[in-house]
């Protein structure tokens, strides 16, 4: 994402948000994770959203904030670091089965098989009719003279 920083006589200056995020990520230890980076061009302020581990050290956080302020200060950009704690549900690696498309495909296929194969007749379900309409007393045949389909009652 591009952020508009300022407008000069020669044009607009745009900053790349992904590049900012990469710069921040490269300077973080493995305990921290840069979730988002945003830029407010009117104030020349870079907002960095960092996820912190459960057992964090406030001194480490202050050292990181000071590091980012010193990094971007020569460019005239102020830095505001926002610390985010992980929610308990973010730790779960296994997602529920009903949130997977393969589950819903298997469920729909199974239901279709039950209905079409007649397994569900004992539960009051009827199989779907076939396409040739012979169950209604009609038969379809193709004539050789023209390629149209004619129906006749049997």
Order of alpha helices (4+ residues) and beta strands (2+ residues): beta-beta-alpha-beta-beta-alpha-beta-alpha-beta-beta
